[in-house]
């Protein structure tokens, strides 16, 4: 099975206007997912490892990393952050 880098695939797909509009709608969620994946991989943790440390389930971590996690709570982000030795940062920006 051929392996693709996320950045290369994203760059390729952003040329598709429909994909780009959908991606931009969920850009914040995808950025969060990408950060969690990066931090988890830097620490050589599997999703299951992270889930155990954070006191949650592997499917919950998978949903967070998918970028499609709806209504994620700050308490959940704090738990995951503590497990990754990180702190979630939330702010508003003008639209």
VEXMI-439059 format. One line per field, with one value per atom (N, C-alpha, C, CB): residue number from 1; atom name; x, y, z; residue in one letter. Coordinates in steps of 0.05 Angstrom, whole numbers. Glycine has a CB too. Layout:
# VEXMI-439059
resi <- [NUM, ...]
name <- [CA, ...]
c1 <- [X, ...]
c2 <- [Y, ...]
c3 <- [Z, ...]
resn <- [A, ...]
END
This chain:
# VEXMI-439059
resi <- [1, 1, 1, 1, 2, 2, 2, 2, 3, 3, 3, 3, 4, 4, 4, 4, 5, 5, 5, 5, 6, 6, 6, 6, 7, 7, 7, 7, 8, 8, 8, 8, 9, 9, 9, 9, 10, 10, 10, 10, 11, 11, 11, 11, 12, 12, 12, 12, 13, 13, 13, 13, 14, 14, 14, 14, 15, 15, 15, 15, 16, 16, 16, 16, 17, 17, 17, 17, 18, 18, 18, 18, 19, 19, 19, 19, 20, 20, 20, 20, 21, 21, 21, 21, 22, 22, 22, 22, 23, 23, 23, 23, 24, 24, 24, 24, 25, 25, 25, 25, 26, 26, 26, 26, 27, 27, 27, 27, 28, 28, 28, 28, 29, 29, 29, 29, 30, 30, 30, 30, 31, 31, 31, 31, 32, 32, 32, 32, 33, 33, 33, 33, 34, 34, 34, 34, 35, 35, 35, 35, 36, 36, 36, 36, 37, 37, 37, 37, 38, 38, 38, 38, 39, 39, 39, 39, 40, 40, 40, 40, 41, 41, 41, 41, 42, 42, 42, 42, 43, 43, 43, 43, 44, 44, 44, 44, 45, 45, 45, 45, 46, 46, 46, 46, 47, 47, 47, 47, 48, 48, 48, 48, 49, 49, 49, 49, 50, 50, 50, 50, 51, 51, 51, 51, 52, 52, 52, 52, 53, 53, 53, 53, 54, 54, 54, 54, 55, 55, 55, 55, 56, 56, 56, 56, 57, 57, 57, 57, 58, 58, 58, 58, 59, 59, 59, 59, 60, 60, 60, 60, 61, 61, 61, 61, 62, 62, 62, 62, 63, 63, 63, 63, 64, 64, 64, 64, 65, 65, 65, 65, 66, 66, 66, 66, 67, 67, 67, 67, 68, 68, 68, 68, 69, 69, 69, 69, 70, 70, 70, 70, 71, 71, 71, 71, 72, 72, 72, 72, 73, 73, 73, 73, 74, 74, 74, 74, 75, 75, 75, 75, 76, 76, 76, 76, 77, 77, 77, 77, 78, 78, 78, 78, 79, 79, 79, 79, 80, 80, 80, 80, 81, 81, 81, 81, 82, 82, 82, 82, 83, 83, 83, 83, 84, 84, 84, 84, 85, 85, 85, 85, 86, 86, 86, 86, 87, 87, 87, 87, 88, 88, 88, 88, 89, 89, 89, 89, 90, 90, 90, 90, 91, 91, 91, 91, 92, 92, 92, 92, 93, 93, 93, 93, 94, 94, 94, 94, 95, 95, 95, 95]
name <- [N, CA, C, CB, N, CA, C, CB, N, CA, C, CB, N, CA, C, CB, N, CA, C, CB, N, CA, C, CB, N, CA, C, CB, N, CA, C, CB, N, CA, C, CB, N, CA, C, CB, N, CA, C, CB, N, CA, C, CB, N, CA, C, CB, N, CA, C, CB, N, CA, C, CB, N, CA, C, CB, N, CA, C, CB, N, CA, C, CB, N, CA, C, CB, N, CA, C, CB, N, CA, C, CB, N, CA, C, CB, N, CA, C, CB, N, CA, C, CB, N, CA, C, CB, N, CA, C, CB, N, CA, C, CB, N, CA, C, CB, N, CA, C, CB, N, CA, C, CB, N, CA, C, CB, N, CA, C, CB, N, CA, C, CB, N, CA, C, CB, N, CA, C, CB, N, CA, C, CB, N, CA, C, CB, N, CA, C, CB, N, CA, C, CB, N, CA, C, CB, N, CA, C, CB, N, CA, C, CB, N, CA, C, CB, N, CA, C, CB, N, CA, C, CB, N, CA, C, CB, N, CA, C, CB, N, CA, C, CB, N, CA, C, CB, N, CA, C, CB, N, CA, C, CB, N, CA, C, CB, N, CA, C, CB, N, CA, C, CB, N, CA, C, CB, N, CA, C, CB, N, CA, C, CB, N, CA, C, CB, N, CA, C, CB, N, CA, C, CB, N, CA, C, CB, N, CA, C, CB, N, CA, C, CB, N, CA, C, CB, N, CA, C, CB, N, CA, C, CB, N, CA, C, CB, N, CA, C, CB, N, CA, C, CB, N, CA, C, CB, N, CA, C, CB, N, CA, C, CB, N, CA, C, CB, N, CA, C, CB, N, CA, C, CB, N, CA, C, CB, N, CA, C, CB, N, CA, C, CB, N, CA, C, CB, N, CA, C, CB, N, CA, C, CB, N, CA, C, CB, N, CA, C, CB, N, CA, C, CB, N, CA, C, CB, N, CA, C, CB, N, CA, C, CB, N, CA, C, CB, N, CA, C, CB, N, CA, C, CB, N, CA, C, CB, N, CA, C, CB, N, CA, C, CB, N, CA, C, CB, N, CA, C, CB]
c1 <- [17, 0, 18, -19, 12, 28, 22, 24, 42, 39, 40, 61, 22, 20, 25, -7, 39, 42, 17, 68, 7, -17, -14, -23, 8, 12, 11, 39, 22, 21, -7, 40, -21, -49, -66, -60, -63, -79, -74, -73, -49, -42, -55, -11, -55, -67, -97, -61, -110, -139, -149, -149, -133, -142, -147, -121, -137, -143, -172, -125, -185, -214, -230, -221, -246, -260, -280, -275, -294, -313, -299, -329, -277, -261, -251, -238, -240, -229, -250, -217, -274, -295, -302, -320, -305, -311, -289, -316, -264, -241, -240, -215, -244, -242, -264, -245, -287, -309, -300, -334, -283, -274, -244, -280, -233, -204, -194, -196, -209, -200, -200, -219, -220, -221, -198, -248, -192, -170, -143, -170, -140, -115, -111, -114, -133, -132, -124, -158, -137, -132, -103, -150, -93, -65, -45, -59, -52, -34, -34, -43, -57, -59, -43, -89, -47, -33, -2, -41, 6, 35, 46, 40, 33, 42, 43, 25, 22, 21, 44, -6, 48, 70, 97, 68, 101, 127, 134, 127, 113, 117, 115, 97, 114, 113, 90, 139, 67, 43, 23, 30, 11, -12, -37, -16, -58, -83, -92, -105, -88, -96, -79, -92, -53, -35, -45, -6, -50, -59, -86, -62, -104, -130, -127, -147, -109, -105, -94, -86, -74, -62, -82, -37, -99, -119, -144, -126, -147, -171, -196, -175, -192, -214, -212, -215, -227, -227, -212, -255, -202, -188, -207, -177, -232, -250, -253, -277, -253, -255, -230, -258, -207, -182, -184, -157, -193, -196, -215, -206, -237, -256, -243, -281, -228, -214, -194, -200, -179, -159, -171, -140, -196, -208, -216, -233, -217, -226, -256, -213, -270, -299, -312, -308, -298, -308, -327, -285, -352, -372, -374, -399, -376, -380, -359, -407, -334, -313, -312, -285, -310, -310, -282, -323, -281, -255, -243, -258, -260, -249, -237, -272, -248, -236, -210, -256, -209, -184, -162, -189, -170, -151, -140, -164, -157, -148, -128, -172, -135, -117, -91, -131, -94, -70, -52, -79, -63, -46, -31, -62, -45, -32, -10, -53, -11, 9, 29, -5, 27, 44, 41, 74, 16, 9, -16, 4, -21, -44, -60, -35, -86, -102, -104, -131, -104, -106, -130, -80, -149, -173, -175, -199, -182, -185, -204, -158, -213, -230, -214, -254, -222, -210, -232, -189, -228, -249, -253, -242, -278, -285, -279, -314]
c2 <- [-23, 0, 25, 0, 43, 68, 87, 81, 99, 118, 146, 114, 163, 191, 209, 197, 231, 252, 269, 268, 276, 292, 318, 298, 331, 357, 355, 369, 334, 331, 325, 307, 308, 302, 326, 279, 341, 365, 386, 378, 390, 409, 401, 410, 375, 365, 370, 335, 363, 365, 394, 351, 413, 440, 453, 457, 440, 449, 444, 436, 427, 421, 440, 391, 458, 479, 469, 496, 448, 436, 426, 413, 412, 403, 426, 385, 447, 470, 483, 489, 487, 501, 484, 505, 458, 440, 441, 412, 439, 440, 466, 436, 488, 514, 516, 536, 504, 504, 491, 490, 471, 456, 459, 427, 481, 485, 484, 511, 497, 497, 469, 515, 453, 426, 409, 413, 413, 398, 407, 402, 432, 442, 429, 473, 428, 416, 386, 419, 373, 344, 340, 333, 357, 354, 358, 375, 377, 382, 358, 408, 347, 324, 301, 316, 295, 274, 278, 271, 303, 309, 305, 338, 315, 312, 283, 328, 268, 240, 224, 228, 230, 215, 223, 221, 248, 257, 242, 287, 233, 219, 188, 228, 180, 152, 138, 138, 151, 139, 130, 160, 108, 100, 114, 69, 113, 125, 111, 122, 85, 70, 79, 40, 83, 92, 119, 95, 138, 164, 163, 182, 146, 143, 134, 123, 114, 104, 126, 80, 141, 162, 184, 174, 191, 212, 203, 223, 177, 167, 168, 183, 162, 162, 137, 187, 135, 112, 118, 103, 97, 100, 111, 72, 103, 115, 146, 102, 155, 184, 198, 189, 186, 198, 198, 183, 176, 174, 195, 146, 200, 221, 248, 221, 254, 279, 283, 281, 261, 263, 263, 239, 256, 257, 285, 239, 303, 330, 333, 340, 312, 312, 309, 289, 314, 312, 335, 311, 330, 351, 357, 343, 383, 392, 381, 383, 383, 374, 394, 373, 383, 400, 408, 385, 430, 440, 419, 467, 407, 387, 364, 377, 355, 334, 343, 325, 367, 377, 380, 405, 388, 390, 362, 403, 342, 315, 305, 295, 309, 301, 317, 304, 343, 360, 352, 389, 346, 337, 311, 332, 293, 268, 273, 249, 295, 302, 323, 311, 329, 350, 377, 342, 383, 408, 420, 402, 445, 460, 470, 484, 465, 475, 506, 462, 518, 547, 554, 560, 569, 576, 606, 563, 617, 645, 652, 659, 677, 686, 703, 702, 702, 719, 730, 703, 754, 766, 750, 795, 748, 733, 748, 725]
c3 <- [0, 0, 0, 24, -18, -20, 3, -47, 14, 36, 25, 58, 35, 26, 50, 13, 45, 66, 65, 62, 89, 91, 76, 120, 79, 66, 36, 75, 25, -4, -14, -13, 0, -8, -5, 10, 17, 21, -2, 48, -8, -29, -56, -33, -62, -86, -86, -89, -64, -62, -61, -38, -51, -49, -76, -34, -98, -125, -133, -144, -118, -123, -107, -115, -121, -107, -87, -128, -93, -74, -48, -87, -52, -29, -13, -39, -27, -13, 5, -33, -6, 10, 34, -8, 31, 53, 74, 44, 64, 82, 99, 67, 85, 98, 120, 78, 115, 135, 161, 123, 159, 183, 188, 179, 179, 181, 210, 168, 228, 256, 268, 273, 262, 272, 260, 264, 235, 223, 234, 192, 240, 252, 280, 254, 295, 322, 319, 337, 300, 296, 288, 274, 271, 262, 285, 239, 303, 326, 345, 341, 350, 368, 356, 373, 330, 317, 319, 287, 313, 314, 342, 305, 362, 390, 398, 409, 390, 398, 384, 389, 359, 345, 355, 315, 362, 373, 398, 378, 413, 438, 434, 459, 408, 401, 415, 408, 416, 428, 407, 447, 411, 394, 404, 394, 389, 398, 424, 377, 426, 449, 473, 445, 469, 491, 501, 481, 483, 490, 505, 466, 496, 509, 538, 493, 542, 569, 587, 569, 578, 594, 600, 579, 580, 583, 598, 556, 602, 615, 598, 640, 573, 554, 537, 537, 515, 498, 472, 491, 459, 434, 413, 424, 411, 391, 396, 392, 421, 426, 415, 456, 418, 407, 376, 416, 365, 336, 325, 327, 339, 330, 331, 347, 353, 355, 332, 382, 327, 305, 277, 308, 275, 248, 240, 248, 260, 253, 251, 228, 258, 255, 283, 237, 304, 331, 335, 352, 339, 344, 374, 333, 380, 408, 427, 417, 420, 438, 462, 423, 486, 510, 517, 533, 532, 542, 562, 556, 578, 597, 582, 616, 560, 544, 532, 521, 521, 510, 531, 497, 556, 577, 584, 602, 585, 592, 571, 593, 546, 524, 525, 496, 530, 532, 554, 536, 578, 600, 592, 625, 579, 570, 550, 558, 535, 515, 525, 490, 551, 562, 547, 561, 542, 527, 540, 497, 533, 543, 520, 561, 519, 497, 499, 498, 476, 475, 457, 465, 468, 453, 453, 466, 429, 427, 404, 422, 403, 382, 363, 393, 337, 317, 300, 300, 290, 273, 248, 266, 240, 216, 192, 217]
resn <- [X, X, X, X, X, X, X, X, X, X, X, X, X, X, X, X, X, X, X, X, X, X, X, X, X, X, X, X, X, X, X, X, X, X, X, X, X, X, X, X, X, X, X, X, X, X, X, X, X, X, X, X, X, X, X, X, X, X, X, X, X, X, X, X, X, X, X, X, X, X, X, X, X, X, X, X, X, X, X, X, X, X, X, X, X, X, X, X, X, X, X, X, X, X, X, X, X, X, X, X, X, X, X, X, X, X, X, X, X, X, X, X, X, X, X, X, X, X, X, X, X, X, X, X, X, X, X, X, X, X, X, X, X, X, X, X, X, X, X, X, X, X, X, X, X, X, X, X, X, X, X, X, X, X, X, X, X, X, X, X, X, X, X, X, X, X, X, X, X, X, X, X, X, X, X, X, X, X, X, X, X, X, X, X, X, X, X, X, X, X, X, X, X, X, X, X, X, X, X, X, X, X, X, X, X, X, X, X, X, X, X, X, X, X, X, X, X, X, X, X, X, X, X, X, X, X, X, X, X, X, X, X, X, X, X, X, X, X, X, X, X, X, X, X, X, X, X, X, X, X, X, X, X, X, X, X, X, X, X, X, X, X, X, X, X, X, X, X, X, X, X, X, X, X, X, X, X, X, X, X, X, X, X, X, X, X, X, X, X, X, X, X, X, X, X, X, X, X, X, X, X, X, X, X, X, X, X, X, X, X, X, X, X, X, X, X, X, X, X, X, X, X, X, X, X, X, X, X, X, X, X, X, X, X, X, X, X, X, X, X, X, X, X, X, X, X, X, X, X, X, X, X, X, X, X, X, X, X, X, X, X, X, X, X, X, X, X, X, X, X, X, X, X, X, X, X, X, X, X, X]
END
